[in-house]
C-alpha cells in the first residue's frame, strides 16, 4: 500500500509540473520574443515563466506571465502593441478559460 501511495504522489507531481499546451492562430505578422512569426497556426507550450511558440520550422522562446481574468474568454484572441511598425504580441487570451498569457516586450 505504501508503494502505491508513493506512486500516486510521484504521478501527481509530474502532472503539476508538466507544461501546458495551447493552440493559437496568428492572422498577421507578429513579433514574439524579438522574432517575427508569419501568419499561421502555432502551438504554445507554457512551463513556469517561459512560453515556447512552435509552428513549422519556427520555434521561439519568450518570457511570459500566466494571469487569470475575471471571466472566461469565449474564444482565443491575441492582443498586440504596435511599436516601430511591428505588431508585438502583448497577450494571448485562451478561449474557454479565464487564462491569459502576458508577454514581456
C-alpha positions, -999 to 999 in steps of 0.1 A, spaced: 0 0 0 28 24 8 44 19 -26 11 26 -42 7 60 -24 43 69 -33 35 61 -70 4 83 -69 23 112 -53 50 110 -79 24 109 -107 6 140 -92 39 159 -90 46 150 -127 12 163 -138 15 195 -118 50 203 -132 41 194 -168 40 221 -194 6 231 -207 0 234 -244 -24 256 -263 -31 264 -300 -33 299 -314 -37 313 -349 -19 345 -359 -36 363 -387 -9 389 -393 29 390 -390 36 390 -352 66 397 -330 72 373 -301 104 373 -281 121 395 -307 113 372 -336 87 379 -363 64 350 -370 44 347 -402 6 343 -401 -5 307 -394 -13 281 -367 11 277 -338 14 256 -307 22 275 -274 38 255 -246 39 272 -212 62 260 -185 67 282 -154 75 317 -168 86 306 -203 65 302 -235 77 282 -264 59 290 -297 62 264 -324 49 264 -359 65 245 -388 103 250 -385 98 281 -363 105 278 -326 105 309 -304 110 312 -267 98 342 -247 92 352 -211 55 350 -202 34 356 -171 3 335 -167 -26 355 -153 -63 349 -146 -90 372 -160 -123 379 -142 -144 357 -165 -139 330 -192 -129 342 -227 -153 330 -253 -126 325 -279 -88 326 -282 -76 361 -291 -43 379 -295 -37 414 -283 -10 435 -298 10 466 -292 22 484 -323 56 499 -319 83 506 -345 57 495 -372 57 459 -359 28 441 -342 42 428 -309 21 402 -291 12 416 -257 -11 388 -245 -29 357 -257 -64 351 -241 -72 314 -241 -107 306 -252 -128 285 -229 -107 296 -199 -100 327 -178 -63 324 -185 -42 349 -203 -6 347 -213 11 381 -209 44 385 -228 73 407 -218 83 431 -246 
